[in-house]
Amino acid sequence: MSNASLSPLPSADRPDVTARLRDALLGASFTADGLLELLGAPAYAALSRSETVPALRATRGDTPLELLVRLFLLQQPVLHARVGEVLPVDACLESGWLVRAGDDEVAATVDVRPYGGPGGEDWFIVSDLGCAVGGAGGVRVGAPGRGDGARRAGGTGSHAQGVVLGVGGASMTLAGLTVRTPVSAALDLGTGSGIQALHAAAHATRVTATDVNPRALHITALTLALSGAPAAELREGSLYEPVHDDETYDLIVSNPPFVISPGARLTYRDGGMGGDDLCRSLVQQTGERLNEGGFAHFLANWQHVEGEDWTDRLRSWVPRGCDAWIVQREVQDITQYAELWLRDAGDHRGDAADYQARYDAWLDEFEARKVRAVGFGWITLRRTAAAEPSVVVEEWPHPIEQPLGETVRAYFDRVDYLRAHDDAALLEAHFTLAGEVVQEQVGLPGAEDPEHVVLRQNRGMRRATRVDTVGAGFAGVCDGTMSAGRILDAIAQLVGEDPVALRDRTPAQIRLLVEQGFLEPA
């Protein structure tokens, strides 16, 4: 089904109506904080799981906020007369934010989800009906309130080819790990509902947003306008196709259609290239688009191929002239992966034979490519003039602290520091132990000495790393007052070890502790 079969969108050329609508929403406390207070934490959390019943139960009253939640977030028709007391209803009908549903009710044409910005901003994310709190399997097609307006996409997902989703976990992950320093020019590739462009607009002088789906560009314009953010330059096309040859950026972000699938059924998730070629191509083309010192942040999936080291695969993606930090957050075997995305499309609710055929097609594709599993994570690039860029590929499936942008920026600052300091310079340097680092000793109960010592962070990446007794003692003494070399000399005297030998073997451990953020240059 084409985009034309989806609900008509509100006009993006009526800033006067959008401004009045925004004022009305804020006046009724239709905000992230207002929703949490109204619904309570359990019902609010249930929305992120695509469960609306708790929220429906919590909005059975007649306050302006309850009415707006039912109208814009839960897509329930509401009385025209009652809406007129809260919103500029006639202007919203004229501009397409609302449509008539029967003789005396109106319905929303899009999802509108309150979203709290990092600086306390009250923003709104616009998306297709059913997609602020669900996946493509929940999309509605047709004009609401007219015939099939309440029909869902059913089990095939084909109705949702051009659907534009709202805020999901992946979108929020990308927004959280992006470095948020002031920049002149930012690029959002595959903008979708516009959440990354919205974040970028808060710290970029100029924002360009691209998408192969013209409906997504329209919705991005609505998201920015309804959030009171500056307009972005919107360009239609796939990935870098709409970007001019001479254009470069200080920040590039993309939550691309990274799903490794046998075809291109859903525009928002299926890139249409074989295997993980879309993600590889996106990353490899980024180097020439970044200004010196500029950052690029991507979410991606990658194949674990039989007989190949997955870390080598990812290292081969990194463009020349870029530092890279690539983190694998999760790995799924091919059956888990296929089931995840079949459910995302709603296939599990359709015909059993169709579901089995689609499942078989996924497994056939993986077996043909000798794929045994699929990894998911993030890729951060930074343009550098260094003769030897730093490329780190690691696995860290454990809980982290979001937002992570400042942690990412500090990581690359430490990369620069270590690149500029050889072992002799490290021994002359002064370090401090990072905040909220604790030491854990692991061993059998009653043993005189621990089997090993672990340093653990309670902030940022929340890393844990094993150290020997020298490393633990060194980290514990680092308060910026003594050089690393003097600390090691004192430890050598304490434990009866040759100070020269200790100075020779310890810089590698110091480098690791600095790189991972346990120690900070003083």
Summary of the structure (lengths in Angstrom):
residues: 522
radius of gyration: 26.2
end to end distance: 60.1
largest distance: 90.6
contacts: 1779
relative contact order: 0.08
helix: 39%
strand: 24%
